[in-house]
């Protein structure tokens, strides 16, 4: 039987039930471990691995489990590890590349409480929250909200307002952000660092807000993806370096690689608009039309500037779809 990674949360940051106005243990019972097996020939196998582990959260009592999508993208096998020791199979229902959410259907009765969805727009800075992991209080972190702001990820990803919490959970993927009422305010996605005025850098978790799920939840349940035209995807990884957008990697067989975009290229403009921030560049690309639209870029490489047009793709078409066993 597959096992989850073993990690420890310092007792000093574990949540204490008496400090919260809801039944903490009952809320954390809805959080479970998730282990995914991905085929070796999957598109994401090289970048994300063929075994992925994290957490999931029961959001409906009929076995609908919410997690972060990268854990289950192209998964052929899913195991859900419950806090009482049971391990049950699951099936990928769908995922959304725009928000990063993923859904799993448990293939056995769980007999667990489902976490209600809260209002992530109302959570203020410095609010006390719990970042809940599988395993109850001993695997969870008493945290606070330290930021709410735009987030741009190098893999062509932007959130208008991500939630940032500290201290960081050591096994952040798919964790549950519990608000002051014990409801679900978001799903853990990343661990990041930020500098402090004094002392070592602080580790944060980036949380995808639950309000981003609400408009697409029914579509994910019915169709496995939002029922809207897909965004154009270039298949490049980029970051900001000294106010420049630098290509740091390429998706194998992706649209950007097909036109000889290279690592180290600097993107100066998108469709004639100068860009120096990732979020601006990605939004300009998406504004040009749906997947398949041509995306003109102005590139700087080795002392010369030139234009190149990328025929964008639909990211989902490069991925293996869910299969029921």
Steps between C-alpha positions, in 0.01 A plus 500: 500500500646843409625712789494874557814701581582520869551850637469679830335823605661666800273483807553874540300572182237227526148641550341474845124424503421748777623789284231455235126555505416178316565128536856487369532122507176455308612748234840334463334159463396618152865529392663185362824390341513457123745286303495505120673274246568649157605306186865529398402635159273773638568854381557623857703199617834670436417823685266380777606137541317170473413476870345800672375532854319767694159566649135520401188640666154346502257769382191284441390201702456292184879475476601810302855591603661832410876524457762692308497398137869429445478202737247319281571627147522193272470262798399143417473389865389696808511385863334697780645451849248574774594601853354178646747290302274403212635530146242520222533539123400815320435613144598831343188698413675799350733793542515862400828637367386860555443479876703190579218309670446126456214268598508133598209262553555255785403149386392385846275644768701732724257572786669834566367854542535724195654843547270787399638754255560839659546851359870551430449861392413601856804362682708794628874529536638362827193280550571180693453196277593133494682338209375145540683191383407132507555360848313751714645762732845340508530551123348850487629853551352789696567785261399854416418673174804708406405605148224518239631602161548408138717197431662406169651154455772422248281231335258753338284543810352805671273541802339840544522471879680209661508453876834471678538346846781455752655302652514259208361149499777251408272284281298780345352346186123465535484618862178656629495866602251513787347836584379627838165323453661166414405528134724446197659820368757355261731219394876498553710522185859613561768585752682829439757715676498869576774714647468658842657823616689301761582133529458213255245491221145405594330199340142551382228289347314622194132406518254493209184680626185290520294771332686420177345151514136600536434615139652183352409228750190377316690490170784301655250249635315469167772540238835460677601855404336844484249527217672789326751535215855421613761770528795511260800312639858544381676228695772717647621565852601858576604714792572865576869592528590868543176621338539262209300190413746217444417156362637244745356182350283349230233233500616206290316497166319820597414789266794718609753223446357441151607851388844480665440718804802433722590511866651841571287685245359830628140584410485873427146531366180304438299601192674837494459577870817529704497273806720480808271313740385139471136569581481774237661279237274202568185712505596660169547154347160388629333818371589411140238225476444136577744211476631475144542875450835624369706681765763745368800549730796736483806308619850609599774237464879530484506869412224496239128569508252315280133415471356150517140381483391201705191301403358453848352174620245364745701372796239233575556337160854413600386316813369151559136512604354320802422130452274298727631156601 
